[in-house]
Amino acid sequence: MTTTNSELLGLAFMAFFIITLSSTARYYFKFFCFIVLSVVCAVGPVPFMLLRPRDYRNALLPAYLCTKFGKMLGASFEVRGRENVNRQHGGVVLMNHQSALDLVVLAYLWPIVGRATVVAKREVLYMFPFGLACWLWGTLFIDRKNQNSAKSAINNESKAINEKQAKILFFPEGTRGNGDALLPFKKGSFHVAIEAQGYIQPVVISRYHFLNSKAKLFNRGQNIIKILPEISCAGLTKDDMPTLMERVQKLMQSEYDALSDESLAINNLSKSL
C-alpha cells in the first residue's frame, strides 16, 4: 500500500470517527450528502428529460431515487390518505414547510397526486444544473420580490388546473418553520384555487423531531405524510378568501399537532424534544 493510500485511509477513518462522535459533524455531513445526492438524482436523467421538456413525468425517476436515499440518511416517511387523491381533476396541494428535506416529501407525493407542478422561487432556476432539471419537469418559478409578476405567472398556471388536470403544489407558509405552530399562510395558493374554482388538497407532514437546525442534530426518524380530503372552492370569491384561509390553516394545524404527537410515540421520544 502506498503512502498516499495510507494517508487517505487514515483521513477516512478520522472522518468516520469524528462523525460518529460529534452530532454537529454528523449534521453537516448528512446535509452535504443530501445536497450532493439530490443534485445527482435530479441531473443524471436530464438527457432523457430533454426528449419531453416541461413534463411532470420527468421527475418520476428522480423522485424514486430521492425516497431511497432519504431512507438511507434516516428520513423515512409513511404516506396516508392516498384514497383522498382524485387524479381526474386538477387542484392546489398545500403542504407545511419545515426543511430542505421537504424535497423528500415532494418525492413521495409526485407519483401519487398525478400531473404535478411545484412552485419555487426564481433563484432556484439559476442553481445550475439542478435548476435546469427543475425546469424540465415543469417547476413554476416565481419572483417573490415582484408581486405583479408572481401573480401573473401563477394565474397563467392556474388555467392548467382545469385544462390539464394539473395539481399545483405549494408551501403556503412561504418559508420554513419547525416549531409547534404553523406559520401564517400567504394568499397566493388560495388565490389560484378560487380563480380556478377548483379544489384544495391539504397535506400535513408530522414535525421533524429527528432534525434540529439550532442544536445541529440530524438523527434517524419515522415521519408521517397525511393527505386530507379535498376542499371545494366552487362558488367562492376573493371575499371568501380570509375565511377559507382560516379554515384550512386550523384544519392543518390540528392535524399537524396530532401527527407530531404520534411521531413522538413512534420514535420513542419525549414531548420536550
ABEGO torsion letter per residue (X at the ends): XBAAAAAAAAAAAAAAAAAAABAAAAAAAAAAAAAAAAAAAAAAAAAAAAABBGBAAAAAAAAAAAAAAAAAAGBBBBBBGAAABBAABBEBBBBBBABAAAAAAAAAAAAAAEBBBBBBBAAAAABOAAAAAAAAAGBBBBBAABAAAAAAAAAAAAAAAAAAGBBBBBBAAGBBBABABBBBBBAAAAAAAAAAGBBBBBBBBBBBAABBAAAGBBBBBBBBBBBBBBBBABGBBAAAAAAAAAAAAAAAAAAAAAAAAAAAAAAGBBAAX
